[in-house]
Amino acid sequence: MNTIEKIKNIIRNRSCFVVAKGASLKTLKGRIEEFKDLDVCWVTLNDFHYIENSILCKIEKKFELVSDCATVSQVKHYENNVRIPRFEDYLNRENNLLMLSELVVQQCFRDQKREDLLDKYQDKIITIDSLFSLPQCPKEVWECPPNSITLLYAFLIAGGAKIIINFGLDGFQSIIDTEGVSPEFIRTVGTSILSYYMPEVVKQERFDGFGDYRNGSLSSDGQDFNIRWKNICKTYQTAFNNPGVKFYNCSPISSITAFPVINYNQVKEVI
């Protein structure tokens, strides 16, 4: 199968529930039982274990599509101690697909002398580079995306998804709930990381990847996404012949304004 066929083989014309990393996933955790009987494709990006273990496990679901196009500065430590074990665990499962960038493939597998994993799981790994290199793709698809989730959407649009509902797509939150958070934690990492679900996990991920607790670019990335998404989406829709795809944001409070917002009571109606 080619790259697009592999994605379609996982989605199978189902709605896609994309789980981002915003703090509002606490709401999803409390209401996840409402989705137990839905046949949807669960999708996320980057680290996924803590969301599966705290939310999806409650309805005996796992992520079938995981995208990871993020690069780090602490390459040797991060790839060998964090990402390779994470990828191996995921690829050992059945009926799933790992969606990467060529740069991640290079840093994670080739530079760490783990081509054995590439060979073993070649049918379960695809890259955004292979997708964007298809003849129907214009040069505009290669423009630097506003954030990592943009490339995840490219994979889903190419895979024929018709309805994509986002959870935890909060973007940057200027008003942060600090209840239960120690002053020491805030002094160490600042408050922007509290925009994320389970910020202690995000804190460790940042340290493993960069050796510090940097704030990241959540605020500017979200603004850029809101401005550019409409044109980016049209480019993807045309390139992958999926003009009817619809996006929704099921996040109670979000700085991402590019998608129509729905509430949890509307999810089943939408799909």
C-alpha positions in Angstrom: 0.0 0.0 0.0 1.1 3.5 -0.6 1.1 6.3 2.0 -2.5 7.4 1.5 -3.8 3.9 1.3 -2.2 3.1 4.6 -4.0 6.0 6.3 -7.3 5.1 4.7 -6.9 1.5 5.8 -6.8 2.7 9.5 -9.5 5.4 9.3 -11.9 3.3 7.3 -14.3 6.2 6.6 -14.9 6.7 10.3 -15.0 10.0 12.1 -11.6 11.0 13.7 -11.4 12.2 17.3 -8.2 14.1 17.6 -6.9 14.4 21.2 -4.6 17.4 21.6 -2.9 18.3 24.9 -4.9 21.1 26.5 -6.0 21.3 30.1 -9.6 20.9 29.0 -8.9 17.1 28.6 -10.0 17.0 32.2 -13.5 17.4 30.8 -13.0 14.6 28.3 -11.8 12.4 31.1 -15.0 13.0 33.0 -17.2 12.4 30.0 -15.3 9.7 28.1 -17.9 7.0 28.9 -20.3 8.8 26.6 -18.1 7.8 23.7 -17.6 4.1 24.7 -19.8 2.7 22.0 -18.8 4.9 19.1 -16.8 3.4 16.3 -14.4 6.3 15.7 -10.7 6.6 15.0 -8.8 7.9 18.0 -5.8 10.1 17.0 -3.1 12.1 18.8 0.4 13.5 18.4 3.7 13.1 20.2 3.5 11.5 23.7 0.4 9.4 24.0 0.8 6.9 26.9 -0.4 9.2 29.7 -3.6 10.1 27.8 -4.3 6.4 27.0 -3.6 5.4 30.6 -5.7 8.2 32.2 -8.6 8.6 29.7 -8.9 6.1 26.9 -8.4 3.1 29.1 -11.7 3.9 30.8 -13.5 2.8 27.6 -10.9 0.2 26.5 -9.7 2.3 23.6 -6.2 3.0 22.2 -4.8 5.5 19.6 -4.8 4.1 16.1 -3.0 7.0 14.5 -0.1 8.8 16.2 1.8 11.7 14.6 5.2 12.9 15.8 7.1 15.4 13.8 8.8 17.2 16.7 12.5 17.5 17.0 14.6 18.1 20.1 18.0 19.3 21.1 18.9 16.5 23.5 18.8 14.0 20.6 20.8 11.0 22.0 19.1 11.0 25.4 15.6 11.7 24.1 15.6 9.2 21.3 17.2 6.3 23.1 15.5 6.7 26.5 12.1 8.2 25.5 11.1 8.1 21.9 12.4 4.7 20.7 10.9 2.8 23.7 7.6 4.7 23.1 7.6 3.9 19.4 8.5 0.3 19.9 5.6 -0.1 22.3 3.2 1.5 19.9 4.4 -0.4 16.8 4.2 -3.7 18.6 0.4 -3.3 18.6 -2.0 -4.2 15.9 -4.0 -2.0 13.5 -2.2 1.3 13.9 0.1 3.6 12.1 2.9 5.9 13.1 3.1 9.1 11.1 6.5 10.9 11.3 8.7 13.3 9.5 11.9 12.3 7.7 13.9 14.3 10.2 12.4 12.4 13.1 13.1 9.1 11.2 16.7 10.2 10.7 17.3 11.4 14.3 15.4 8.6 16.0 16.2 5.5 14.0 19.1 6.1 11.6 21.3 8.3 13.8 20.8 5.9 16.8 21.6 2.8 14.6 18.1 1.4 14.9 17.4 0.7 11.3 16.3 -2.7 12.5 13.1 -1.0 13.7 12.6 0.7 10.4 12.9 -2.7 8.6 10.7 -4.5 11.0 7.9 -2.0 11.0 8.2 -0.5 7.5 4.5 -1.2 6.8 3.5 0.8 9.9 5.6 3.9 9.5 4.8 6.7 7.0 6.3 10.2 6.7 4.8 13.6 5.9 7.7 13.9 3.4 6.4 10.9 1.4 2.9 12.3 1.5 3.9 15.8 0.3 6.1 14.3 -2.4 3.1 12.8 -4.3 2.7 14.3 -7.8 -0.6 16.1 -7.0 1.0 18.1 -4.2 1.9 21.8 -5.0 5.0 23.3 -3.6 2.9 25.2 -1.0 2.4 22.1 1.1 6.1 22.3 2.1 5.8 25.7 3.7 6.7 25.6 7.4 3.5 24.8 9.3 2.2 27.0 12.2 2.3 24.0 14.6 2.8 20.2 14.7 -0.9 19.5 14.7 -1.2 21.1 11.2 0.8 18.1 9.8 -1.5 15.7 11.6 -4.4 17.3 9.9 -2.6 16.8 6.5 -2.4 13.1 7.2 -6.1 12.9 8.1 -7.3 14.8 5.1 -5.1 12.7 2.8 -6.6 9.6 4.5 -10.1 10.6 3.5 -11.4 11.7 6.9 -14.7 13.5 6.6 -15.4 14.6 10.2 -12.6 15.6 12.5 -13.4 16.6 16.1 -10.7 18.0 18.3 -10.6 17.6 22.1 -8.1 19.5 24.3 -7.4 21.9 21.4 -7.2 24.8 23.9 -4.3 26.8 22.6 -2.6 29.3 24.9 -4.7 30.2 28.0 -4.0 33.6 29.6 -6.2 32.7 32.6 -4.7 29.6 34.3 -6.2 27.4 36.9 -3.5 27.0 39.5 -5.6 25.1 42.0 -3.6 22.2 43.4 -0.4 23.4 41.8 2.5 24.0 44.1 4.3 27.4 44.1 7.5 25.5 43.5 6.2 24.0 40.3 5.2 27.4 39.0 8.6 28.9 40.0 10.3 26.0 38.1 8.4 26.0 34.8 6.2 29.2 34.8 2.5 29.3 34.2 2.2 28.7 30.4 2.8 25.0 30.9 -0.4 24.9 33.0 -2.3 25.3 29.7 -1.6 21.6 29.2 -3.3 18.5 30.6 -1.2 16.8 33.2 1.5 19.5 33.1 3.9 17.5 35.2 4.2 15.0 32.3 4.8 17.9 29.9 7.4 19.3 32.2 9.3 16.0 32.2 9.0 15.7 28.4 10.5 19.2 28.0 13.4 18.4 30.2 14.1 15.1 28.4 14.0 16.8 25.1 15.7 20.1 25.8 17.4 19.9 29.2 15.3 22.8 30.5 11.7 23.8 31.2 11.2 26.2 28.3 7.8 27.7 27.8 7.6 26.8 24.1 5.7 28.8 21.5 2.1 27.9 22.3 0.8 31.5 22.2 2.4 32.5 18.9 1.8 29.1 17.3 -1.9 29.4 18.0 -2.1 32.9 16.6 -0.3 31.9 13.4 -2.6 28.9 13.0 -5.7 31.0 13.3 -4.4 33.3 10.6 -3.1 30.7 8.1 -5.3 27.6 8.6 -8.0 28.5 6.0 -5.5 28.7 3.2 -3.5 25.7 4.4 -6.7 23.6 4.6 -7.7 24.5 1.0 -4.3 23.5 -0.2 -4.6 20.1 1.6 -8.2 19.6 0.4 -7.2 20.2 -3.2 -4.0 18.1 -3.1 -5.7 15.1 -1.5 -9.1 15.4 -3.2 -11.1 15.8 0.0 -13.0 19.0 -0.3 -15.8 18.0 2.1 -13.8 17.4 5.3 -15.2 19.2 8.3 -13.4 20.2 11.5 -14.9 20.9 14.9 -13.3 22.0 18.2 -14.9 20.4 21.3 -12.9 22.5 23.8 -14.9 24.6 26.3 -12.5 27.5 26.3 -10.0 27.8 23.4 -7.9 30.4 21.7 -8.1 28.4 18.5 -10.8 30.2 16.5 -10.2 28.5 13.1 -12.8 25.8 13.7 -16.5 25.9 14.7 -16.9 25.2 18.4 -19.3 22.5 19.6 -20.0 21.2 23.1 -19.9 17.6 24.4 -23.7 17.3 24.0 -23.4 17.9 20.2 -20.6 15.4 19.4 -22.9 12.5 18.6 -25.2 14.7 16.5 -22.2 15.9 14.4 -21.0 12.4 13.6 
